[in-house]
Amino acid sequence: MAVPKKRTGRSKRNKRRSHLGRRRVALHACPRCGQPVPGHTACPNCGTYRGREVIDVLRKLDKKERKVKEKELTQQEQTRAV
């Protein structure tokens, strides 16, 4: 069984791990609603991806919430168009 001959020091260990840091996720504005969305991801607010609706966001909501959400989305679209 392979065993290291000497213990690796803190400096050597940390230099080796210098590339293992996490990167920040680049967020872009959704073209339809303007919400920040990670790249290559469907918008959780309006359910669109690359200009097409891929997620039916309103399906999970009950009637009152659905009306409020529809109204909110139409207002966002109108403000983006102007």
mmCIF file of the N, C-alpha and C atoms, coordinates in Angstrom:
data_MODEL
# 
_entry.id   MODEL 
# 
loop_
_atom_site.group_PDB 
_atom_site.id 
_atom_site.type_symbol 
_atom_site.label_atom_id 
_atom_site.label_alt_id 
_atom_site.label_comp_id 
_atom_site.label_asym_id 
_atom_site.label_entity_id 
_atom_site.label_seq_id 
_atom_site.pdbx_PDB_ins_code 
_atom_site.Cartn_x 
_atom_site.Cartn_y 
_atom_site.Cartn_z 
_atom_site.occupancy 
_atom_site.B_iso_or_equiv 
_atom_site.pdbx_formal_charge 
_atom_site.auth_seq_id 
_atom_site.auth_comp_id 
_atom_site.auth_asym_id 
_atom_site.auth_atom_id 
_atom_site.pdbx_PDB_model_num 
ATOM 1   N N  . MET A 1 1  ? 0.836   -1.175 0.000   1.00 0.00 ? 1  MET A N  1 
ATOM 2   C CA . MET A 1 1  ? 0.000   0.000  0.000   1.00 0.00 ? 1  MET A CA 1 
ATOM 3   C C  . MET A 1 1  ? 0.888   1.248  0.000   1.00 0.00 ? 1  MET A C  1 
ATOM 4   N N  . ALA A 1 2  ? 0.541   2.243  -0.827  1.00 0.00 ? 2  ALA A N  1 
ATOM 5   C CA . ALA A 1 2  ? 1.353   3.451  -0.951  1.00 0.00 ? 2  ALA A CA 1 
ATOM 6   C C  . ALA A 1 2  ? 1.128   4.371  0.238   1.00 0.00 ? 2  ALA A C  1 
ATOM 7   N N  . VAL A 1 3  ? 2.234   4.827  0.812   1.00 0.00 ? 3  VAL A N  1 
ATOM 8   C CA . VAL A 1 3  ? 2.184   5.722  1.961   1.00 0.00 ? 3  VAL A CA 1 
ATOM 9   C C  . VAL A 1 3  ? 3.157   6.867  1.691   1.00 0.00 ? 3  VAL A C  1 
ATOM 10  N N  . PRO A 1 4  ? 2.763   8.129  1.964   1.00 0.00 ? 4  PRO A N  1 
ATOM 11  C CA . PRO A 1 4  ? 3.701   9.229  1.736   1.00 0.00 ? 4  PRO A CA 1 
ATOM 12  C C  . PRO A 1 4  ? 4.894   9.141  2.691   1.00 0.00 ? 4  PRO A C  1 
ATOM 13  N N  . LYS A 1 5  ? 6.082   9.470  2.172   1.00 0.00 ? 5  LYS A N  1 
ATOM 14  C CA . LYS A 1 5  ? 7.292   9.384  2.995   1.00 0.00 ? 5  LYS A CA 1 
ATOM 15  C C  . LYS A 1 5  ? 7.333   10.481 4.055   1.00 0.00 ? 5  LYS A C  1 
ATOM 16  N N  . LYS A 1 6  ? 6.891   11.698 3.665   1.00 0.00 ? 6  LYS A N  1 
ATOM 17  C CA . LYS A 1 6  ? 6.902   12.810 4.608   1.00 0.00 ? 6  LYS A CA 1 
ATOM 18  C C  . LYS A 1 6  ? 5.568   13.532 4.565   1.00 0.00 ? 6  LYS A C  1 
ATOM 19  N N  . ARG A 1 7  ? 5.275   14.187 5.661   1.00 0.00 ? 7  ARG A N  1 
ATOM 20  C CA . ARG A 1 7  ? 4.029   14.939 5.745   1.00 0.00 ? 7  ARG A CA 1 
ATOM 21  C C  . ARG A 1 7  ? 4.108   16.175 4.842   1.00 0.00 ? 7  ARG A C  1 
ATOM 22  N N  . THR A 1 8  ? 2.992   16.488 4.142   1.00 0.00 ? 8  THR A N  1 
ATOM 23  C CA . THR A 1 8  ? 2.930   17.672 3.287   1.00 0.00 ? 8  THR A CA 1 
ATOM 24  C C  . THR A 1 8  ? 2.619   18.889 4.150   1.00 0.00 ? 8  THR A C  1 
ATOM 25  N N  . GLY A 1 9  ? 3.400   19.936 3.985   1.00 0.00 ? 9  GLY A N  1 
ATOM 26  C CA . GLY A 1 9  ? 3.225   21.145 4.785   1.00 0.00 ? 9  GLY A CA 1 
ATOM 27  C C  . GLY A 1 9  ? 2.002   21.951 4.360   1.00 0.00 ? 9  GLY A C  1 
ATOM 28  N N  . ARG A 1 10 ? 1.608   22.888 5.235   1.00 0.00 ? 10 ARG A N  1 
ATOM 29  C CA . ARG A 1 10 ? 0.430   23.714 4.959   1.00 0.00 ? 10 ARG A CA 1 
ATOM 30  C C  . ARG A 1 10 ? 0.591   24.529 3.681   1.00 0.00 ? 10 ARG A C  1 
ATOM 31  N N  . SER A 1 11 ? 1.760   25.101 3.493   1.00 0.00 ? 11 SER A N  1 
ATOM 32  C CA . SER A 1 11 ? 1.993   25.955 2.329   1.00 0.00 ? 11 SER A CA 1 
ATOM 33  C C  . SER A 1 11 ? 1.867   25.156 1.031   1.00 0.00 ? 11 SER A C  1 
ATOM 34  N N  . LYS A 1 12 ? 2.495   24.000 0.994   1.00 0.00 ? 12 LYS A N  1 
ATOM 35  C CA . LYS A 1 12 ? 2.438   23.149 -0.203  1.00 0.00 ? 12 LYS A CA 1 
ATOM 36  C C  . LYS A 1 12 ? 1.000   22.700 -0.475  1.00 0.00 ? 12 LYS A C  1 
ATOM 37  N N  . ARG A 1 13 ? 0.311   22.297 0.588   1.00 0.00 ? 13 ARG A N  1 
ATOM 38  C CA . ARG A 1 13 ? -1.075  21.850 0.446   1.00 0.00 ? 13 ARG A CA 1 
ATOM 39  C C  . ARG A 1 13 ? -1.956  22.976 -0.090  1.00 0.00 ? 13 ARG A C  1 
ATOM 40  N N  . ASN A 1 14 ? -1.810  24.178 0.474   1.00 0.00 ? 14 ASN A N  1 
ATOM 41  C CA . ASN A 1 14 ? -2.650  25.296 0.060   1.00 0.00 ? 14 ASN A CA 1 
ATOM 42  C C  . ASN A 1 14 ? -2.331  25.768 -1.352  1.00 0.00 ? 14 ASN A C  1 
ATOM 43  N N  . LYS A 1 15 ? -1.067  25.703 -1.752  1.00 0.00 ? 15 LYS A N  1 
ATOM 44  C CA . LYS A 1 15 ? -0.709  26.056 -3.130  1.00 0.00 ? 15 LYS A CA 1 
ATOM 45  C C  . LYS A 1 15 ? -1.347  25.078 -4.109  1.00 0.00 ? 15 LYS A C  1 
ATOM 46  N N  . ARG A 1 16 ? -1.367  23.829 -3.751  1.00 0.00 ? 16 ARG A N  1 
ATOM 47  C CA . ARG A 1 16 ? -1.976  22.815 -4.618  1.00 0.00 ? 16 ARG A CA 1 
ATOM 48  C C  . ARG A 1 16 ? -3.481  23.053 -4.747  1.00 0.00 ? 16 ARG A C  1 
ATOM 49  N N  . ARG A 1 17 ? -4.104  23.495 -3.683  1.00 0.00 ? 17 ARG A N  1 
ATOM 50  C CA . ARG A 1 17 ? -5.552  23.700 -3.680  1.00 0.00 ? 17 ARG A CA 1 
ATOM 51  C C  . ARG A 1 17 ? -5.972  25.093 -4.169  1.00 0.00 ? 17 ARG A C  1 
ATOM 52  N N  . SER A 1 18 ? -5.038  25.891 -4.631  1.00 0.00 ? 18 SER A N  1 
ATOM 53  C CA . SER A 1 18 ? -5.357  27.271 -5.008  1.00 0.00 ? 18 SER A CA 1 
ATOM 54  C C  . SER A 1 18 ? -6.355  27.352 -6.156  1.00 0.00 ? 18 SER A C  1 
ATOM 55  N N  . HIS A 1 19 ? -6.449  26.338 -6.995  1.00 0.00 ? 19 HIS A N  1 
ATOM 56  C CA . HIS A 1 19 ? -7.355  26.357 -8.143  1.00 0.00 ? 19 HIS A CA 1 
ATOM 57  C C  . HIS A 1 19 ? -8.717  25.748 -7.832  1.00 0.00 ? 19 HIS A C  1 
ATOM 58  N N  . LEU A 1 20 ? -8.936  25.323 -6.602  1.00 0.00 ? 20 LEU A N  1 
ATOM 59  C CA . LEU A 1 20 ? -10.185 24.658 -6.247  1.00 0.00 ? 20 LEU A CA 1 
ATOM 60  C C  . LEU A 1 20 ? -11.252 25.624 -5.737  1.00 0.00 ? 20 LEU A C  1 
ATOM 61  N N  . GLY A 1 21 ? -10.992 26.915 -5.794  1.00 0.00 ? 21 GLY A N  1 
ATOM 62  C CA . GLY A 1 21 ? -11.957 27.894 -5.296  1.00 0.00 ? 21 GLY A CA 1 
ATOM 63  C C  . GLY A 1 21 ? -13.216 27.925 -6.138  1.00 0.00 ? 21 GLY A C  1 
ATOM 64  N N  . ARG A 1 22 ? -14.306 28.368 -5.540  1.00 0.00 ? 22 ARG A N  1 
ATOM 65  C CA . ARG A 1 22 ? -15.585 28.450 -6.254  1.00 0.00 ? 22 ARG A CA 1 
ATOM 66  C C  . ARG A 1 22 ? -15.668 29.774 -6.985  1.00 0.00 ? 22 ARG A C  1 
ATOM 67  N N  . ARG A 1 23 ? -16.328 29.757 -8.140  1.00 0.00 ? 23 ARG A N  1 
ATOM 68  C CA . ARG A 1 23 ? -16.508 30.973 -8.923  1.00 0.00 ? 23 ARG A CA 1 
ATOM 69  C C  . ARG A 1 23 ? -17.892 31.543 -8.692  1.00 0.00 ? 23 ARG A C  1 
ATOM 70  N N  . ARG A 1 24 ? -18.018 32.848 -8.916  1.00 0.00 ? 24 ARG A N  1 
ATOM 71  C CA . ARG A 1 24 ? -19.332 33.482 -8.830  1.00 0.00 ? 24 ARG A CA 1 
ATOM 72  C C  . ARG A 1 24 ? -20.143 33.113 -10.054 1.00 0.00 ? 24 ARG A C  1 
ATOM 73  N N  . VAL A 1 25 ? -21.419 32.941 -9.861  1.00 0.00 ? 25 VAL A N  1 
ATOM 74  C CA . VAL A 1 25 ? -22.311 32.621 -10.966 1.00 0.00 ? 25 VAL A CA 1 
ATOM 75  C C  . VAL A 1 25 ? -22.650 33.915 -11.696 1.00 0.00 ? 25 VAL A C  1 
ATOM 76  N N  . ALA A 1 26 ? -22.448 33.919 -13.016 1.00 0.00 ? 26 ALA A N  1 
ATOM 77  C CA . ALA A 1 26 ? -22.765 35.106 -13.814 1.00 0.00 ? 26 ALA A CA 1 
ATOM 78  C C  . ALA A 1 26 ? -24.271 35.157 -14.047 1.00 0.00 ? 26 ALA A C  1 
ATOM 79  N N  . LEU A 1 27 ? -24.903 36.234 -13.625 1.00 0.00 ? 27 LEU A N  1 
ATOM 80  C CA . LEU A 1 27 ? -26.342 36.391 -13.793 1.00 0.00 ? 27 LEU A CA 1 
ATOM 81  C C  . LEU A 1 27 ? -26.626 37.349 -14.944 1.00 0.00 ? 27 LEU A C  1 
ATOM 82  N N  . HIS A 1 28 ? -27.635 37.005 -15.747 1.00 0.00 ? 28 HIS A N  1 
ATOM 83  C CA . HIS A 1 28 ? -28.069 37.838 -16.858 1.00 0.00 ? 28 HIS A CA 1 
ATOM 84  C C  . HIS A 1 28 ? -29.526 38.209 -16.634 1.00 0.00 ? 28 HIS A C  1 
ATOM 85  N N  . ALA A 1 29 ? -29.952 39.298 -17.237 1.00 0.00 ? 29 ALA A N  1 
ATOM 86  C CA . ALA A 1 29 ? -31.354 39.713 -17.121 1.00 0.00 ? 29 ALA A CA 1 
ATOM 87  C C  . ALA A 1 29 ? -32.200 38.916 -18.105 1.00 0.00 ? 29 ALA A C  1 
ATOM 88  N N  . CYS A 1 30 ? -33.332 38.410 -17.640 1.00 0.00 ? 30 CYS A N  1 
ATOM 89  C CA . CYS A 1 30 ? -34.268 37.698 -18.512 1.00 0.00 ? 30 CYS A CA 1 
ATOM 90  C C  . CYS A 1 30 ? -34.822 38.705 -19.523 1.00 0.00 ? 30 CYS A C  1 
ATOM 91  N N  . PRO A 1 31 ? -34.819 38.378 -20.825 1.00 0.00 ? 31 PRO A N  1 
ATOM 92  C CA . PRO A 1 31 ? -35.309 39.343 -21.815 1.00 0.00 ? 31 PRO A CA 1 
ATOM 93  C C  . PRO A 1 31 ? -36.809 39.611 -21.717 1.00 0.00 ? 31 PRO A C  1 
ATOM 94  N N  . ARG A 1 32 ? -37.558 38.694 -21.127 1.00 0.00 ? 32 ARG A N  1 
ATOM 95  C CA . ARG A 1 32 ? -39.008 38.872 -21.046 1.00 0.00 ? 32 ARG A CA 1 
ATOM 96  C C  . ARG A 1 32 ? -39.432 39.639 -19.796 1.00 0.00 ? 32 ARG A C  1 
ATOM 97  N N  . CYS A 1 33 ? -38.915 39.224 -18.636 1.00 0.00 ? 33 CYS A N  1 
ATOM 98  C CA . CYS A 1 33 ? -39.383 39.847 -17.388 1.00 0.00 ? 33 CYS A CA 1 
ATOM 99  C C  . CYS A 1 33 ? -38.314 40.692 -16.695 1.00 0.00 ? 33 CYS A C  1 
ATOM 100 N N  . GLY A 1 34 ? -37.048 40.551 -17.064 1.00 0.00 ? 34 GLY A N  1 
ATOM 101 C CA . GLY A 1 34 ? -35.991 41.371 -16.483 1.00 0.00 ? 34 GLY A CA 1 
ATOM 102 C C  . GLY A 1 34 ? -35.399 40.845 -15.192 1.00 0.00 ? 34 GLY A C  1 
ATOM 103 N N  . GLN A 1 35 ? -35.846 39.690 -14.724 1.00 0.00 ? 35 GLN A N  1 
ATOM 104 C CA . GLN A 1 35 ? -35.314 39.116 -13.487 1.00 0.00 ? 35 GLN A CA 1 
ATOM 105 C C  . GLN A 1 35 ? -33.912 38.544 -13.735 1.00 0.00 ? 35 GLN A C  1 
ATOM 106 N N  . PRO A 1 36 ? -33.019 38.579 -12.735 1.00 0.00 ? 36 PRO A N  1 
ATOM 107 C CA . PRO A 1 36 ? -31.696 37.980 -12.917 1.00 0.00 ? 36 PRO A CA 1 
ATOM 108 C C  . PRO A 1 36 ? -31.792 36.456 -12.970 1.00 0.00 ? 36 PRO A C  1 
ATOM 109 N N  . VAL A 1 37 ? -31.119 35.857 -13.979 1.00 0.00 ? 37 VAL A N  1 
ATOM 110 C CA . VAL A 1 37 ? -31.179 34.411 -14.203 1.00 0.00 ? 37 VAL A CA 1 
ATOM 111 C C  . VAL A 1 37 ? -29.777 33.924 -14.556 1.00 0.00 ? 37 VAL A C  1 
ATOM 112 N N  . PRO A 1 38 ? -29.328 32.769 -14.034 1.00 0.00 ? 38 PRO A N  1 
ATOM 113 C CA . PRO A 1 38 ? -28.050 32.213 -14.477 1.00 0.00 ? 38 PRO A CA 1 
ATOM 114 C C  . PRO A 1 38 ? -28.120 31.825 -15.948 1.00 0.00 ? 38 PRO A C  1 
ATOM 115 N N  . GLY A 1 39 ? -26.987 31.837 -16.626 1.00 0.00 ? 39 GLY A N  1 
ATOM 116 C CA . GLY A 1 39 ? -26.960 31.506 -18.044 1.00 0.00 ? 39 GLY A CA 1 
ATOM 117 C C  . GLY A 1 39 ? -27.381 30.072 -18.305 1.00 0.00 ? 39 GLY A C  1 
ATOM 118 N N  . HIS A 1 40 ? -27.940 29.813 -19.488 1.00 0.00 ? 40 HIS A N  1 
ATOM 119 C CA . HIS A 1 40 ? -28.376 28.488 -19.932 1.00 0.00 ? 40 HIS A CA 1 
ATOM 120 C C  . HIS A 1 40 ? -29.400 27.878 -18.977 1.00 0.00 ? 40 HIS A C  1 
ATOM 121 N N  . THR A 1 41 ? -30.270 28.717 -18.411 1.00 0.00 ? 41 THR A N  1 
ATOM 122 C CA . THR A 1 41 ? -31.273 28.265 -17.456 1.00 0.00 ? 41 THR A CA 1 
ATOM 123 C C  . THR A 1 41 ? -32.605 28.935 -17.768 1.00 0.00 ? 41 THR A C  1 
ATOM 124 N N  . ALA A 1 42 ? -33.688 28.180 -17.631 1.00 0.00 ? 42 ALA A N  1 
ATOM 125 C CA . ALA A 1 42 ? -35.020 28.762 -17.824 1.00 0.00 ? 42 ALA A CA 1 
ATOM 126 C C  . ALA A 1 42 ? -35.318 29.712 -16.665 1.00 0.00 ? 42 ALA A C  1 
ATOM 127 N N  . CYS A 1 43 ? -36.005 30.796 -16.966 1.00 0.00 ? 43 CYS A N  1 
ATOM 128 C CA . CYS A 1 43 ? -36.347 31.799 -15.955 1.00 0.00 ? 43 CYS A CA 1 
ATOM 129 C C  . CYS A 1 43 ? -37.407 31.225 -15.016 1.00 0.00 ? 43 CYS A C  1 
ATOM 130 N N  . PRO A 1 44 ? -37.141 31.176 -13.706 1.00 0.00 ? 44 PRO A N  1 
ATOM 131 C CA . PRO A 1 44 ? -38.143 30.641 -12.782 1.00 0.00 ? 44 PRO A CA 1 
ATOM 132 C C  . PRO A 1 44 ? -39.330 31.575 -12.586 1.00 0.00 ? 44 PRO A C  1 
ATOM 133 N N  . ASN A 1 45 ? -39.179 32.854 -12.934 1.00 0.00 ? 45 ASN A N  1 
ATOM 134 C CA . ASN A 1 45 ? -40.257 33.818 -12.744 1.00 0.00 ? 45 ASN A CA 1 
ATOM 135 C C  . ASN A 1 45 ? -41.305 33.721 -13.850 1.00 0.00 ? 45 ASN A C  1 
ATOM 136 N N  . CYS A 1 46 ? -40.869 33.702 -15.116 1.00 0.00 ? 46 CYS A N  1 
ATOM 137 C CA . CYS A 1 46 ? -41.829 33.689 -16.227 1.00 0.00 ? 46 CYS A CA 1 
ATOM 138 C C  . CYS A 1 46 ? -41.811 32.377 -17.013 1.00 0.00 ? 46 CYS A C  1 
ATOM 139 N N  . GLY A 1 47 ? -40.809 31.514 -16.796 1.00 0.00 ? 47 GLY A N  1 
ATOM 140 C CA . GLY A 1 47 ? -40.778 30.200 -17.428 1.00 0.00 ? 47 GLY A CA 1 
ATOM 141 C C  . GLY A 1 47 ? -40.294 30.183 -18.862 1.00 0.00 ? 47 GLY A C  1 
ATOM 142 N N  . THR A 1 48 ? -39.557 31.206 -19.308 1.00 0.00 ? 48 THR A N  1 
ATOM 143 C CA . THR A 1 48 ? -39.081 31.231 -20.694 1.00 0.00 ? 48 THR A CA 1 
ATOM 144 C C  . THR A 1 48 ? -37.608 30.875 -20.770 1.00 0.00 ? 48 THR A C  1 
ATOM 145 N N  . TYR A 1 49 ? -37.227 30.316 -21.919 1.00 0.00 ? 49 TYR A N  1 
ATOM 146 C CA . TYR A 1 49 ? -35.832 30.025 -22.216 1.00 0.00 ? 49 TYR A CA 1 
ATOM 147 C C  . TYR A 1 49 ? -35.616 30.262 -23.697 1.00 0.00 ? 49 TYR A C  1 
ATOM 148 N N  . ARG A 1 50 ? -34.707 31.151 -24.028 1.00 0.00 ? 50 ARG A N  1 
ATOM 149 C CA . ARG A 1 50 ? -34.394 31.518 -25.414 1.00 0.00 ? 50 ARG A CA 1 
ATOM 150 C C  . ARG A 1 50 ? -35.632 31.955 -26.195 1.00 0.00 ? 50 ARG A C  1 
ATOM 151 N N  . GLY A 1 51 ? -36.505 32.734 -25.540 1.00 0.00 ? 51 GLY A N  1 
ATOM 152 C CA . GLY A 1 51 ? -37.667 33.295 -26.207 1.00 0.00 ? 51 GLY A CA 1 
ATOM 153 C C  . GLY A 1 51 ? -38.886 32.395 -26.260 1.00 0.00 ? 51 GLY A C  1 
ATOM 154 N N  . ARG A 1 52 ? -38.771 31.152 -25.801 1.00 0.00 ? 52 ARG A N  1 
ATOM 155 C CA . ARG A 1 52 ? -39.910 30.232 -25.805 1.00 0.00 ? 52 ARG A CA 1 
ATOM 156 C C  . ARG A 1 52 ? -40.320 29.937 -24.376 1.00 0.00 ? 52 ARG A C  1 
ATOM 157 N N  . GLU A 1 53 ? -41.614 29.685 -24.164 1.00 0.00 ? 53 GLU A N  1 
ATOM 158 C CA . GLU A 1 53 ? -42.096 29.319 -22.835 1.00 0.00 ? 53 GLU A CA 1 
ATOM 159 C C  . GLU A 1 53 ? -41.914 27.814 -22.665 1.00 0.00 ? 53 GLU A C  1 
ATOM 160 N N  . VAL A 1 54 ? -41.045 27.414 -21.744 1.00 0.00 ? 54 VAL A N  1 
ATOM 161 C CA . VAL A 1 54 ? -40.748 26.000 -21.536 1.00 0.00 ? 54 VAL A CA 1 
ATOM 162 C C  . VAL A 1 54 ? -41.314 25.472 -20.226 1.00 0.00 ? 54 VAL A C  1 
ATOM 163 N N  . ILE A 1 55 ? -41.649 26.366 -19.293 1.00 0.00 ? 55 ILE A N  1 
ATOM 164 C CA . ILE A 1 55 ? -42.217 25.965 -18.006 1.00 0.00 ? 55 ILE A CA 1 
ATOM 165 C C  . ILE A 1 55 ? -43.537 26.699 -17.825 1.00 0.00 ? 55 ILE A C  1 
ATOM 166 N N  . ASP A 1 56 ? -44.587 25.952 -17.493 1.00 0.00 ? 56 ASP A N  1 
ATOM 167 C CA . ASP A 1 56 ? -45.869 26.583 -17.201 1.00 0.00 ? 56 ASP A CA 1 
ATOM 168 C C  . ASP A 1 56 ? -45.858 26.988 -15.731 1.00 0.00 ? 56 ASP A C  1 
ATOM 169 N N  . VAL A 1 57 ? -45.498 28.230 -15.483 1.00 0.00 ? 57 VAL A N  1 
ATOM 170 C CA . VAL A 1 57 ? -45.336 28.729 -14.117 1.00 0.00 ? 57 VAL A CA 1 
ATOM 171 C C  . VAL A 1 57 ? -46.676 28.815 -13.400 1.00 0.00 ? 57 VAL A C  1 
ATOM 172 N N  . LEU A 1 58 ? -47.735 29.061 -14.149 1.00 0.00 ? 58 LEU A N  1 
ATOM 173 C CA . LEU A 1 58 ? -49.041 29.286 -13.534 1.00 0.00 ? 58 LEU A CA 1 
ATOM 174 C C  . LEU A 1 58 ? -49.759 27.992 -13.156 1.00 0.00 ? 58 LEU A C  1 
ATOM 175 N N  . ARG A 1 59 ? -49.298 26.852 -13.635 1.00 0.00 ? 59 ARG A N  1 
ATOM 176 C CA . ARG A 1 59 ? -49.998 25.588 -13.389 1.00 0.00 ? 59 ARG A CA 1 
ATOM 177 C C  . ARG A 1 59 ? -50.071 25.246 -11.903 1.00 0.00 ? 59 ARG A C  1 
ATOM 178 N N  . LYS A 1 60 ? -49.008 25.512 -11.164 1.00 0.00 ? 60 LYS A N  1 
ATOM 179 C CA . LYS A 1 60 ? -48.949 25.123 -9.757  1.00 0.00 ? 60 LYS A CA 1 
ATOM 180 C C  . LYS A 1 60 ? -49.745 26.055 -8.839  1.00 0.00 ? 60 LYS A C  1 
ATOM 181 N N  . LEU A 1 61 ? -50.091 27.237 -9.333  1.00 0.00 ? 61 LEU A N  1 
ATOM 182 C CA . LEU A 1 61 ? -50.762 28.228 -8.491  1.00 0.00 ? 61 LEU A CA 1 
ATOM 183 C C  . LEU A 1 61 ? -52.272 28.011 -8.477  1.00 0.00 ? 61 LEU A C  1 
ATOM 184 N N  . ASP A 1 62 ? -52.920 28.438 -7.389  1.00 0.00 ? 62 ASP A N  1 
ATOM 185 C CA . ASP A 1 62 ? -54.380 28.388 -7.363  1.00 0.00 ? 62 ASP A CA 1 
ATOM 186 C C  . ASP A 1 62 ? -54.939 29.638 -8.053  1.00 0.00 ? 62 ASP A C  1 
ATOM 187 N N  . LYS A 1 63 ? -56.264 29.750 -8.154  1.00 0.00 ? 63 LYS A N  1 
ATOM 188 C CA . LYS A 1 63 ? -56.896 30.771 -8.996  1.00 0.00 ? 63 LYS A CA 1 
ATOM 189 C C  . LYS A 1 63 ? -56.472 32.200 -8.646  1.00 0.00 ? 63 LYS A C  1 
ATOM 190 N N  . LYS A 1 64 ? -56.521 32.552 -7.366  1.00 0.00 ? 64 LYS A N  1 
ATOM 191 C CA . LYS A 1 64 ? -56.200 33.921 -6.965  1.00 0.00 ? 64 LYS A CA 1 
ATOM 192 C C  . LYS A 1 64 ? -54.740 34.252 -7.286  1.00 0.00 ? 64 LYS A C  1 
ATOM 193 N N  . GLU A 1 65 ? -53.852 33.348 -6.924  1.00 0.00 ? 65 GLU A N  1 
ATOM 194 C CA . GLU A 1 65 ? -52.435 33.579 -7.190  1.00 0.00 ? 65 GLU A CA 1 
ATOM 195 C C  . GLU A 1 65 ? -52.162 33.633 -8.688  1.00 0.00 ? 65 GLU A C  1 
ATOM 196 N N  . ARG A 1 66 ? -52.872 32.813 -9.461  1.00 0.00 ? 66 ARG A N  1 
ATOM 197 C CA . ARG A 1 66 ? -52.690 32.774 -10.910 1.00 0.00 ? 66 ARG A CA 1 
ATOM 198 C C  . ARG A 1 66 ? -53.048 34.122 -11.539 1.00 0.00 ? 66 ARG A C  1 
ATOM 199 N N  . LYS A 1 67 ? -54.182 34.706 -11.109 1.00 0.00 ? 67 LYS A N  1 
ATOM 200 C CA . LYS A 1 67 ? -54.600 36.002 -11.647 1.00 0.00 ? 67 LYS A CA 1 
ATOM 201 C C  . LYS A 1 67 ? -53.568 37.082 -11.318 1.00 0.00 ? 67 LYS A C  1 
ATOM 202 N N  . VAL A 1 68 ? -53.089 37.073 -10.082 1.00 0.00 ? 68 VAL A N  1 
ATOM 203 C CA . VAL A 1 68 ? -52.107 38.069 -9.664  1.00 0.00 ? 68 VAL A CA 1 
ATOM 204 C C  . VAL A 1 68 ? -50.827 37.918 -10.485 1.00 0.00 ? 68 VAL A C  1 
ATOM 205 N N  . LYS A 1 69 ? -50.378 36.676 -10.673 1.00 0.00 ? 69 LYS A N  1 
ATOM 206 C CA . LYS A 1 69 ? -49.144 36.416 -11.420 1.00 0.00 ? 69 LYS A CA 1 
ATOM 207 C C  . LYS A 1 69 ? -49.291 36.813 -12.888 1.00 0.00 ? 69 LYS A C  1 
ATOM 208 N N  . GLU A 1 70 ? -50.448 36.492 -13.502 1.00 0.00 ? 70 GLU A N  1 
ATOM 209 C CA . GLU A 1 70 ? -50.684 36.868 -14.898 1.00 0.00 ? 70 GLU A CA 1 
ATOM 210 C C  . GLU A 1 70 ? -50.638 38.386 -15.064 1.00 0.00 ? 70 GLU A C  1 
ATOM 211 N N  . LYS A 1 71 ? -51.280 39.090 -14.138 1.00 0.00 ? 71 LYS A N  1 
ATOM 212 C CA . LYS A 1 71 ? -51.306 40.547 -14.183 1.00 0.00 ? 71 LYS A CA 1 
ATOM 213 C C  . LYS A 1 71 ? -49.886 41.106 -14.044 1.00 0.00 ? 71 LYS A C  1 
ATOM 214 N N  . GLU A 1 72 ? -49.129 40.528 -13.134 1.00 0.00 ? 72 GLU A N  1 
ATOM 215 C CA . GLU A 1 72 ? -47.760 40.970 -12.901 1.00 0.00 ? 72 GLU A CA 1 
ATOM 216 C C  . GLU A 1 72 ? -46.895 40.761 -14.149 1.00 0.00 ? 72 GLU A C  1 
ATOM 217 N N  . LEU A 1 73 ? -47.035 39.598 -14.790 1.00 0.00 ? 73 LEU A N  1 
ATOM 218 C CA . LEU A 1 73 ? -46.245 39.303 -15.984 1.00 0.00 ? 73 LEU A CA 1 
ATOM 219 C C  . LEU A 1 73 ? -46.608 40.221 -17.147 1.00 0.00 ? 73 LEU A C  1 
ATOM 220 N N  . THR A 1 74 ? -47.886 40.505 -17.327 1.00 0.00 ? 74 THR A N  1 
ATOM 221 C CA . THR A 1 74 ? -48.284 41.401 -18.421 1.00 0.00 ? 74 THR A CA 1 
ATOM 222 C C  . THR A 1 74 ? -47.765 42.818 -18.180 1.00 0.00 ? 74 THR A C  1 
ATOM 223 N N  . GLN A 1 75 ? -47.767 43.264 -16.929 1.00 0.00 ? 75 GLN A N  1 
ATOM 224 C CA . GLN A 1 75 ? -47.235 44.591 -16.616 1.00 0.00 ? 75 GLN A CA 1 
ATOM 225 C C  . GLN A 1 75 ? -45.733 44.649 -16.892 1.00 0.00 ? 75 GLN A C  1 
ATOM 226 N N  . GLN A 1 76 ? -45.017 43.584 -16.541 1.00 0.00 ? 76 GLN A N  1 
ATOM 227 C CA . GLN A 1 76 ? -43.579 43.545 -16.787 1.00 0.00 ? 76 GLN A CA 1 
ATOM 228 C C  . GLN A 1 76 ? -43.282 43.570 -18.281 1.00 0.00 ? 76 GLN A C  1 
ATOM 229 N N  . GLU A 1 77 ? -44.062 42.826 -19.063 1.00 0.00 ? 77 GLU A N  1 
ATOM 230 C CA . GLU A 1 77 ? -43.867 42.816 -20.511 1.00 0.00 ? 77 GLU A CA 1 
ATOM 231 C C  . GLU A 1 77 ? -44.127 44.192 -21.106 1.00 0.00 ? 77 GLU A C  1 
ATOM 232 N N  . GLN A 1 78 ? -45.164 44.877 -20.629 1.00 0.00 ? 78 GLN A N  1 
ATOM 233 C CA . GLN A 1 78 ? -45.493 46.202 -21.148 1.00 0.00 ? 78 GLN A CA 1 
ATOM 234 C C  . GLN A 1 78 ? -44.402 47.212 -20.817 1.00 0.00 ? 78 GLN A C  1 
ATOM 235 N N  . THR A 1 79 ? -43.852 47.126 -19.615 1.00 0.00 ? 79 THR A N  1 
ATOM 236 C CA . THR A 1 79 ? -42.791 48.065 -19.241 1.00 0.00 ? 79 THR A CA 1 
ATOM 237 C C  . THR A 1 79 ? -41.507 47.775 -20.016 1.00 0.00 ? 79 THR A C  1 
ATOM 238 N N  . ARG A 1 80 ? -41.238 46.502 -20.330 1.00 0.00 ? 80 ARG A N  1 
ATOM 239 C CA . ARG A 1 80 ? -40.055 46.140 -21.116 1.00 0.00 ? 80 ARG A CA 1 
ATOM 240 C C  . ARG A 1 80 ? -40.204 46.585 -22.565 1.00 0.00 ? 80 ARG A C  1 
ATOM 241 N N  . ALA A 1 81 ? -41.442 46.571 -23.096 1.00 0.00 ? 81 ALA A N  1 
ATOM 242 C CA . ALA A 1 81 ? -41.687 46.937 -24.493 1.00 0.00 ? 81 ALA A CA 1 
ATOM 243 C C  . ALA A 1 81 ? -41.543 48.442 -24.707 1.00 0.00 ? 81 ALA A C  1 
ATOM 244 N N  . VAL A 1 82 ? -41.834 49.218 -23.675 1.00 0.00 ? 82 VAL A N  1 
ATOM 245 C CA . VAL A 1 82 ? -41.802 50.685 -23.804 1.00 0.00 ? 82 VAL A CA 1 
ATOM 246 C C  . VAL A 1 82 ? -40.422 51.222 -23.666 1.00 0.00 ? 82 VAL A C  1 
# 
